[in-house]
């Protein structure tokens, strides 16, 4: 009996031990996960990933380029031969451009910022050389960004070349680069109009090709310093040092270069740290060779794109079941060997992606994750680690950062009260006849109609990059160009307005099907500088726009009634639209509280109406009453009863009836419409 009781006791203890082991495995897995995740956001971790990038760069560099690039280095031999101090006389650069133009160079990039004037004679010489070169030799000059630290914030100032050089035909591009924390340059410049990008575009155009350039996130170095054909600057100035026709069909880059930072002053050296220093190569890399590398990447696709972090996480999660099975089924030595093999395989995949597909995938996270899982499983049992892995996968599968949180993390300044001056395009909408409609509906039905209206309009605003400021009764206020920059904010706002009017058709059809009166939407658009930001108190605030431009946009919405239009936009908005957006000029109006007239437009696909309307306004301003009437008659023939043409025709008659010398204003006050 005692033996039977002991056996039963031991049998009962097994489930408890397994349960305890599960808890221990859970704790170990959680600790391993926390350690890896904590390490993955640290600077040392990123430094290790960067070193991996450096090793792959050094091993995969082809040590040549397919792009016909020649670097003219402003180096120590140049200073010795020319006996000149920096900066060189600009007539010297002019002489260089003349030779490059004569020999048929494809394009030239001067990695020098000509921000300040020198003597008039020197500037004029370079001015003329750029103008002459521009006939067959595109010239790109460098611009820069200068950081100014103040007590409250760090401000960036754009340093552009002298306007006279740009007017002469030169282009400008930002030659700045952004080193990582260890001061090595690995990432592509963030500037949209980078120096190398502009030069690549101009070179492609000079070949008569469309600029089919290749975007990239990481720089694909072609080799260490000296990979590109580099000649001293003075060799291009002195006859006979380079063969005749040497520059024909080549892209020429001119910039400062020194073997060490002591050969030139630090401000003149233009040197950066390169990935090759990590593997024992030369660390310093001239800025002009860096620009040549970027040029190569744009033209050949030699730069690298980043593999999404989602793929890294997914691969890490896919490795976990394999490792869990190995620790459960194999001998510990076999499981360890498999783990090592997977780590080597991930390194090989990273190498293959880097070399063959020009993709940068740092294998550190999945490799370390695999080792961590193996270590935790070896301590407390692989079966429990597998259970922990399933829980981990479930957790990550459900975790999706909210869009608002991502936005605030990227731009924490949006959380503070205050604003900034920006140029934006503002929109105001309103529903005509909505009061009549709401009188026939219950309160619940009115809210239902408004909800359907807002649900139809809001996605259109968001899809075009706009921000919905607020709903005011049945009106919508929105703007484009903030909080994120949008250089095409006017175009996007007009596209949204047109799409919103098209979306109204379904809403109106639904109302008519229910026997209700139709409603119509009026939209006013204006572009101007406003203050945008969080306005309110510490307890409650909203992101909004404030300024005179807001008032004008609101008044243009109401002015649609005077012209029987659905969309009315100001001249400031029309001026920023591409030629593909067809607009009809309607009239010149003066808003309440202002004295300057504003010309208003509406979208119009009829070319005859657009042409006749513009001609009528021009004749009206020139007091050519007969000409204005003739053009307006063309409009009315095409659009009988058109309210805009009818009103302007009436104003022509009023102006003609004025006695000689009587005061006359070609614009009409908005409050009189």
C-alpha positions in Angstrom: 0.0 0.0 0.0 2.8 2.4 0.9 4.4 1.7 -2.5 1.2 2.4 -4.3 0.8 5.7 -2.4 4.4 6.7 -3.3 3.9 5.9 -7.0 0.6 7.9 -7.1 2.4 10.8 -5.4 5.2 10.8 -7.9 2.7 10.6 -10.8 0.8 13.6 -9.5 4.0 15.6 -9.1 4.9 15.3 -12.8 2.1 17.7 -14.0 3.0 20.1 -11.3 6.7 20.1 -12.4 5.7 20.6 -16.0 3.5 23.5 -15.0 6.3 25.0 -13.0 8.6 24.5 -15.9 6.2 26.2 -18.1 6.1 29.2 -15.8 9.9 29.3 -15.7 10.1 29.0 -19.5 7.6 31.8 -19.7 9.7 34.0 -17.5 12.9 33.1 -19.4 11.3 33.8 -22.8 9.9 37.1 -21.6 13.3 38.1 -20.2 15.0 37.1 -23.5 12.5 39.1 -25.5 12.8 42.2 -23.4 16.5 42.1 -23.6 16.5 41.8 -27.4 13.9 44.5 -27.9 15.6 46.8 -25.4 18.9 46.3 -27.1 17.4 46.8 -30.6 16.6 50.4 -29.9 19.9 51.3 -28.3 22.8 53.1 -30.0 25.2 50.3 -29.6 22.8 48.0 -31.4 22.5 50.5 -34.3 26.2 50.8 -34.3 26.5 47.1 -34.8 24.0 47.2 -37.7 26.0 50.1 -39.2 29.2 48.0 -39.0 27.5 45.2 -40.8 26.6 47.6 -43.5 30.2 48.8 -43.7 31.5 45.2 -44.0 29.1 44.4 -46.8 29.9 47.6 -48.5 33.7 46.9 -48.5 33.2 43.3 -49.7 30.6 44.1 -52.4 32.2 47.2 -53.8 32.9 46.7 -57.6 35.8 49.2 -57.6 34.6 50.8 -60.8 31.6 52.7 -62.2 29.7 52.4 -65.5 29.0 56.2 -65.5 31.5 58.4 -67.5 32.5 60.5 -64.5 35.6 62.6 -64.1 36.5 64.4 -60.9 38.6 67.5 -61.0 40.0 67.7 -57.5 41.0 71.0 -55.9 43.8 69.3 -54.1 47.3 70.2 -52.8 49.0 69.8 -56.2 46.5 72.3 -57.6 47.3 74.9 -54.9 51.1 74.4 -55.5 50.8 74.7 -59.3 48.4 77.6 -59.4 49.8 79.5 -56.5 46.4 80.6 -55.5 44.6 80.6 -52.1 41.1 79.5 -51.6 38.6 80.6 -52.9 39.9 80.6 -56.4 39.1 83.6 -58.7 35.8 82.9 -60.4 37.4 83.7 -63.8 39.4 80.5 -63.3 36.2 78.5 -63.0 34.9 80.3 -66.0 38.0 79.2 -68.0 37.4 75.6 -66.9 33.7 75.8 -68.1 34.9 77.1 -71.4 37.2 74.2 -72.0 34.6 71.7 -70.9 32.0 73.2 -73.2 34.5 73.3 -76.1 35.4 69.6 -75.6 31.8 68.5 -75.4 31.4 67.5 -71.8 28.0 66.1 -71.0 27.4 68.0 -67.8 29.3 69.7 -65.0 28.7 70.0 -61.3 30.6 72.5 -59.3 30.6 71.3 -55.7 31.3 74.8 -54.5 28.8 77.2 -52.9 29.1 80.5 -54.6 26.9 82.3 -52.0 28.7 85.6 -51.7 29.7 88.0 -54.4 33.4 88.6 -55.2 34.5 91.4 -57.5 32.1 92.4 -60.3 34.6 91.4 -63.0 35.1 87.9 -61.5 31.4 87.3 -61.0 30.7 88.6 -64.5 33.2 86.2 -66.0 31.6 83.2 -64.3 28.2 84.6 -65.2 29.1 84.7 -68.9 30.7 81.2 -68.8 27.6 79.7 -67.3 25.4 81.4 -69.9 27.6 80.1 -72.8 27.9 76.7 -71.3 24.1 76.4 -70.8 23.6 76.2 -74.6 25.1 72.7 -74.6 26.6 72.0 -71.2 24.3 71.9 -68.2 25.9 73.5 -65.1 24.8 72.6 -61.6 26.1 74.6 -58.6 26.0 73.4 -55.0 23.8 74.9 -52.3 23.9 74.2 -48.6 22.0 74.3 -45.4 23.4 76.0 -42.3 22.3 75.2 -38.8 21.8 78.1 -36.4 21.4 77.1 -32.8 19.4 79.5 -30.6 18.2 79.4 -27.1 14.8 78.0 -28.1 15.4 75.9 -31.2 17.7 75.0 -34.0 17.0 76.8 -37.3 18.2 75.7 -40.7 19.0 78.4 -43.3 19.2 77.6 -47.0 22.5 79.0 -48.6 21.9 79.3 -52.3 24.3 80.4 -55.1 24.1 84.0 -56.2 20.9 84.6 -58.1 22.8 86.0 -61.1 24.4 82.6 -61.7 21.0 80.9 -61.5 19.6 83.5 -63.9 22.5 82.8 -66.3 21.2 79.2 -66.6 22.8 77.2 -63.8 20.8 74.8 -61.6 21.4 74.4 -57.9 21.2 71.4 -55.6 21.8 70.8 -51.9 25.2 69.2 -51.5 24.7 68.4 -47.9 24.9 64.8 -46.5 23.7 63.4 -43.1 26.3 61.3 -41.2 25.1 58.7 -38.7 25.9 58.8 -35.0 29.4 57.5 -35.7 30.0 60.3 -38.3 30.0 57.8 -41.2 28.0 58.8 -44.3 25.7 55.8 -45.3 22.3 57.3 -46.0 21.0 59.0 -49.1 20.5 62.8 -48.6 17.0 63.7 -47.4 16.9 66.8 -49.6 14.4 66.5 -52.5 16.6 68.7 -54.8 20.0 67.2 -54.0 23.1 68.3 -55.9 23.9 64.8 -57.3 20.2 64.3 -58.2 20.0 67.6 -60.1 23.2 66.7 -61.9 21.9 63.3 -62.8 18.7 64.8 -64.2 20.6 67.4 -66.3 23.0 64.7 -67.6 20.1 62.5 -68.6 18.4 65.4 -70.4 21.7 66.3 -72.1 21.7 62.8 -73.6 18.2 63.4 -74.9 16.7 60.9 -72.5 14.0 61.2 -69.9 15.5 61.4 -66.4 14.7 57.8 -65.4 16.4 58.0 -62.1 16.6 55.4 -59.3 15.5 56.3 -55.8 17.5 54.8 -52.9 17.8 55.0 -49.1 21.4 53.9 -48.6 24.5 54.9 -50.5 26.0 52.1 -52.7 29.7 52.9 -52.6 31.5 51.9 -55.8 34.8 51.5 -54.0 37.2 53.3 -51.6 38.7 56.7 -52.3 40.1 56.9 -55.8 37.6 54.6 -57.5 36.4 57.4 -59.8 38.7 58.8 -62.4 40.2 61.8 -60.6 42.5 64.5 -62.0 43.8 67.6 -60.4 42.0 70.8 -61.1 45.0 72.5 -62.5 45.4 69.8 -65.2 42.2 70.9 -66.9 43.4 74.5 -67.0 46.9 74.1 -68.4 47.1 73.0 -72.0 48.7 69.7 -72.8 48.4 68.1 -69.4 45.2 66.2 -70.5 44.6 64.9 -74.0 42.5 66.9 -76.3 38.9 65.7 -76.2 39.4 64.1 -72.8 36.2 65.5 -71.4 34.0 64.6 -74.4 30.7 62.9 -73.3 31.7 62.9 -69.6 30.1 64.2 -66.5 32.6 66.4 -64.7 32.5 67.0 -61.0 34.6 69.8 -59.5 35.3 69.9 -55.7 37.8 70.2 -52.9 39.8 67.2 -52.0 42.7 66.6 -49.6 44.4 63.4 -48.5 44.2 64.6 -44.8 42.2 67.3 -43.1 45.5 69.2 -42.4 46.4 69.8 -46.0 43.5 72.3 -46.1 41.7 74.0 -43.3 38.8 72.0 -41.9 36.4 74.4 -43.5 38.0 73.8 -46.9 38.7 70.1 -46.8 35.1 68.8 -47.4 36.0 65.4 -46.0 33.7 62.7 -44.6 34.0 59.3 -42.9 33.4 56.4 -45.2 32.4 52.7 -44.4 35.8 51.5 -45.6 37.4 52.8 -42.4 35.6 50.0 -40.5 37.5 47.3 -42.3 40.9 48.9 -42.2 40.7 51.0 -45.3 41.1 54.7 -45.6 38.5 56.4 -43.5 38.3 59.9 -45.0 36.3 60.3 -48.2 36.2 63.6 -50.1 32.8 65.2 -50.5 33.2 65.5 -54.3 33.7 61.7 -54.5 30.7 61.2 -52.3 28.7 63.3 -54.8 30.1 61.2 -57.6 28.9 58.1 -55.8 25.4 59.6 -55.4 25.4 60.5 -59.1 26.3 56.9 -60.0 23.5 55.6 -57.7 20.9 57.8 -59.3 21.9 56.9 -62.8 22.7 53.2 -62.5 20.5 52.1 -59.6 23.5 51.2 -57.5 22.0 52.6 -54.3 20.2 50.4 -51.9 16.6 50.4 -50.6 15.7 49.4 -47.1 13.9 46.2 -46.4 10.8 47.0 -44.3 11.1 46.3 -40.6 8.0 44.3 -40.9 9.9 41.7 -43.0 12.6 41.5 -40.3 10.0 40.9 -37.6 8.2 38.3 -39.8 11.4 36.4 -40.5 12.3 36.4 -36.9 8.9 35.0 -36.0 9.2 32.3 -38.7 12.5 31.2 -37.3 11.0 30.6 -33.9 8.9 27.4 -34.7 12.0 25.8 -36.3 14.2 26.5 -33.3 11.5 25.3 -30.9 11.1 22.1 -32.8 14.8 21.5 -32.9 15.2 22.0 -29.2 12.4 19.6 -28.5 13.4 16.9 -31.0 17.2 17.2 -31.4 20.1 16.7 -29.1 21.2 20.1 -27.6 24.3 20.0 -29.7 22.2 19.4 -32.8 19.9 22.3 -31.9 22.9 24.5 -31.3 24.3 23.6 -34.7 21.0 24.3 -36.4 20.9 27.7 -34.7 24.4 28.5 -35.9 23.4 27.4 -39.4 20.4 29.7 -39.4 22.5 32.6 -38.2 25.0 32.0 -41.1 22.1 31.6 -43.5 20.7 35.0 -42.5 24.1 36.5 -43.0 24.2 34.9 -46.5 20.7 36.2 -47.3 21.7 39.7 -46.2 24.8 39.4 -48.5 22.7 38.2 -51.4 20.1 40.9 -51.1 22.9 43.5 -50.8 24.8 42.3 -53.8 22.1 41.0 -56.2 19.0 43.0 -55.4 20.6 46.2 -53.9 18.5 45.8 -50.7 19.8 46.5 -47.2 18.5 44.0 -44.6 20.4 44.0 -41.3 20.4 40.4 -40.1 21.3 41.3 -36.5 17.8 41.3 -35.0 16.7 37.8 -36.3 20.2 36.4 -35.6 20.3 37.6 -32.0 16.7 36.6 -31.6 17.5 33.1 -32.7 20.4 32.8 -30.3 18.2 34.2 -27.4 15.5 31.7 -28.1 17.9 28.9 -28.2 19.5 30.0 -24.9 16.2 30.3 -23.1 15.1 27.0 -24.4 18.3 25.3 -23.2 17.7 26.6 -19.7 14.1 25.7 -19.1 13.0 23.4 -21.8 12.2 23.9 -25.5 8.5 22.9 -25.2 7.8 25.9 -22.9 9.8 28.2 -25.1 7.6 27.1 -28.1 4.5 28.0 -26.1 6.1 31.4 -25.2 6.9 31.9 -28.9 3.3 31.3 -29.9 2.2 33.9 -27.3 4.8 36.3 -28.6 3.7 35.9 -32.2 0.1 36.5 -31.1 1.1 39.6 -29.3 3.0 41.0 -32.3 0.3 40.0 -34.7 -2.2 42.2 -32.8 0.1 45.1 -32.2 -0.5 47.9 -34.7 0.6 51.4 -33.7 -2.3 53.9 -34.1 -1.8 56.4 -36.8 -2.2 59.3 -34.4 0.4 58.0 -32.1 2.9 57.5 -35.0 2.2 61.1 -36.1 2.9 62.5 -32.6 6.0 60.4 -32.2 7.3 61.7 -35.5 6.2 65.3 -34.8 6.0 65.9 -31.0 5.8 69.6 -31.6 2.2 69.2 -32.7 1.3 68.6 -29.1 2.4 72.1 -28.0 0.2 75.1 -28.1 1.1 77.8 -30.7 1.5 77.9 -34.4 3.7 78.8 -37.4 3.2 80.8 -40.5 2.6 78.7 -43.6 1.2 79.1 -47.1 -1.8 76.8 -47.4 -4.8 76.4 -49.7 -8.0 76.7 -47.7 -11.4 75.3 -48.5 -14.9 76.2 -47.3 -18.0 74.3 -48.3 -21.7 74.9 -47.7 -24.9 73.2 -48.6 -27.4 75.4 -50.5 -31.1 74.7 -49.7 -30.2 72.7 -46.6 -32.4 74.8 -44.5 -35.4 74.0 -46.7 -34.5 70.3 -46.6 -34.1 70.2 -42.8 -37.6 71.7 -42.3 -39.0 68.5 -43.9 -36.9 66.1 -41.9 -36.8 65.1 -38.2 -33.8 65.9 -36.1 -32.6 62.4 -36.5 -33.0 62.4 -40.2 -31.2 65.7 -40.5 -28.2 64.2 -38.6 -28.4 61.2 -40.8 -28.1 63.3 -44.0 -25.3 65.4 -42.5 -23.5 62.2 -41.5 -23.7 60.8 -45.0 -22.5 64.1 -46.4 -19.5 64.3 -44.1 -18.7 60.6 -44.6 -18.6 61.2 -48.3 -16.5 64.4 -48.2 -14.0 63.7 -45.5 -12.2 60.7 -47.2 -11.8 62.8 -50.3 -10.0 65.6 -48.3 -7.8 63.0 -46.6 -7.0 61.1 -49.8 -5.6 64.3 -51.4 -3.5 65.1 -48.3 -5.8 67.7 -46.8 -6.7 68.4 -43.2 -10.3 68.7 -42.1 -10.2 71.7 -39.7 -13.8 71.6 -38.5 -17.5 71.0 -39.3 -19.6 74.2 -38.9 -23.2 73.1 -39.1 -23.5 71.9 -42.7 -20.2 73.5 -43.7 -16.7 72.0 -43.9 -13.4 73.9 -43.4 -10.3 72.2 -44.6 -6.8 73.1 -45.8 -3.8 71.7 -47.6 -0.1 72.3 -46.9 -0.2 71.7 -43.1 0.8 70.1 -40.8 2.9 68.3 -43.4 4.5 70.3 -46.3 2.9 69.9 -49.6 4.4 71.9 -52.5 1.3 71.0 -54.6 -1.3 72.0 -52.0 -3.2 74.2 -54.4 -3.5 71.4 -57.1 -4.6 68.9 -54.5 -7.2 71.2 -53.0 -8.8 71.9 -56.5 -8.7 68.1 -57.3 -10.5 67.5 -54.0 -13.1 70.2 -54.8 -13.9 68.6 -58.1 -14.1 65.1 -56.6 -16.3 66.3 -53.9 -18.8 67.9 -56.4 -18.8 64.6 -58.3 -19.5 62.7 -55.0 -22.5 65.0 -54.4 -24.4 63.5 -57.3 -25.0 60.2 -55.4 -26.2 62.1 -52.3 -28.6 64.3 -54.3 -29.9 61.3 -56.2 -30.7 59.5 -52.9 -32.6 62.6 -51.6 -34.6 62.9 -54.8 -35.4 59.2 -54.6 -36.9 59.8 -51.2 -39.0 62.7 -52.5 -36.9 65.3 -50.8 -35.7 68.6 -52.4 -32.2 68.5 -53.8 -29.2 70.2 -52.2 -26.2 71.7 -53.8 -22.7 72.3 -52.5 -20.7 75.5 -52.9 -17.0 75.5 -52.5 -14.6 78.4 -52.0 -10.8 78.0 -52.4 -8.0 80.5 -51.6 -4.3 80.2 -51.2 -2.4 82.4 -48.7 -0.2 82.6 -45.7 -1.9 81.8 -42.4 -0.9 80.8 -38.9 -1.5 77.1 -38.4 -1.2 75.3 -35.1 -2.9 74.2 -31.9 -5.1 77.0 -30.6 -7.0 76.9 -27.4 -6.3 76.3 -23.7 -4.1 73.8 -22.0 -7.2 71.7 -21.3 -8.8 71.9 -24.8 -7.3 72.9 -28.1 -7.7 72.2 -31.8 -5.4 72.3 -34.8 -6.7 75.1 -37.0 -5.7 77.9 -39.4 -6.1 81.7 -38.6 -5.6 84.7 -40.9 -7.1 86.9 -43.5 -6.8 84.2 -46.1 -9.3 82.1 -44.1 -11.9 84.9 -44.3 -11.4 85.3 -48.1 -11.8 81.5 -48.7 -15.1 81.7 -46.7 -16.3 84.7 -48.7 -15.5 83.0 -52.0 -17.7 80.1 -50.9 -20.7 82.5 -50.6 -19.8 84.3 -53.8 -20.7 81.1 -55.8 -24.3 82.3 -55.5 -23.5 85.4 -57.6 -22.1 83.2 -60.4 -24.2 80.1 -60.1 -21.1 78.1 -59.7 -20.2 75.1 -57.5 -16.5 75.9 -57.1 -14.9 79.4 -56.9 -11.2 79.9 -56.4 -9.0 82.9 -56.1 -6.2 84.1 -58.5 -3.7 83.1 -55.8 -4.8 79.5 -56.0 -5.1 79.5 -59.8 -1.5 80.8 -60.1 -0.2 77.7 -58.5 -2.0 75.2 -60.6 -0.5 73.3 -63.6 -1.7 74.0 -67.1 -3.6 70.8 -67.1 -6.2 72.3 -64.7 -8.6 74.1 -67.0 -10.1 77.3 -65.4 -12.5 79.9 -66.5 -11.9 83.5 -65.3 -15.2 85.0 -64.1 -14.7 88.4 -62.7 -12.7 90.7 -60.4 -14.2 91.1 -56.9 -13.4 93.1 -53.8 -14.2 91.4 -50.5 -15.6 93.2 -47.6 -12.9 95.0 -45.6 -10.4 95.0 -48.5 -9.5 97.4 -51.2 -7.5 95.2 -53.6 -9.6 93.3 -56.2 -9.3 89.5 -56.5 -9.9 87.7 -59.8 -12.0 84.6 -59.3 -12.0 81.4 -61.4 -14.1 78.2 -61.7 -13.1 74.9 -63.3 -14.3 74.7 -66.9 -13.7 72.1 -69.6 -15.1 74.2 -72.5 -12.1 75.8 -74.2 -14.3 78.3 -76.1 -15.9 79.5 -72.9 -12.5 79.8 -71.2 -11.0 81.8 -74.0 -14.0 84.1 -74.5 -14.4 84.8 -70.7 -10.7 85.8 -70.4 -11.0 88.0 -73.6 -14.2 89.6 -72.2 -12.5 90.6 -69.0 -9.5 92.0 -70.8 -11.7 94.1 -73.0 -13.7 95.2 -70.1 -10.6 96.4 -68.2 -9.5 98.2 -71.4 -12.9 100.0 -71.7 -13.5 98.2 -74.9 -17.3 97.8 -74.4 -18.0 96.5 -77.9 -15.3 93.9 -77.6 -16.4 92.8 -74.2 -20.0 92.4 -75.4 -18.9 90.4 -78.4 -16.9 87.9 -76.2 -19.7 87.7 -73.7 -22.2 87.0 -76.5 -20.0 84.0 -77.5 -20.2 82.7 -73.9 -24.0 83.1 -73.8 -24.4 81.5 -77.1 -22.6 78.4 -75.8 -24.1 78.7 -72.2 -27.5 80.4 -72.5 -28.5 82.2 -69.3 -25.0 81.9 -67.8 -25.1 84.0 -64.7 -21.5 85.1 -64.7 -21.6 86.3 -68.3 -25.0 87.9 -67.7 -23.8 89.9 -64.7 -20.7 91.1 -66.5 -22.8 92.1 -69.5 -24.9 94.2 -67.2 -21.8 95.9 -65.8 -20.6 96.6 -69.3 -23.9 98.4 -70.0 -23.6 100.4 -66.7 -20.0 101.4 -67.4 -20.9 102.5 -71.0 -23.7 104.7 -69.6 -21.4 106.6 -67.2 -20.7 110.2 -68.2 -17.2 111.0 -69.5 -14.7 111.4 -66.6 -16.9 109.7 -64.1 -15.0 107.4 -61.7 -15.2 103.8 -62.7 -14.1 100.6 -60.9 -13.7 97.4 -63.1 -14.0 95.2 -60.0 -17.3 94.7 -58.2 -17.7 94.7 -54.4 -18.4 91.2 -53.1 -21.1 92.4 -50.7 -23.0 93.8 -53.8 -23.3 90.5 -55.5 
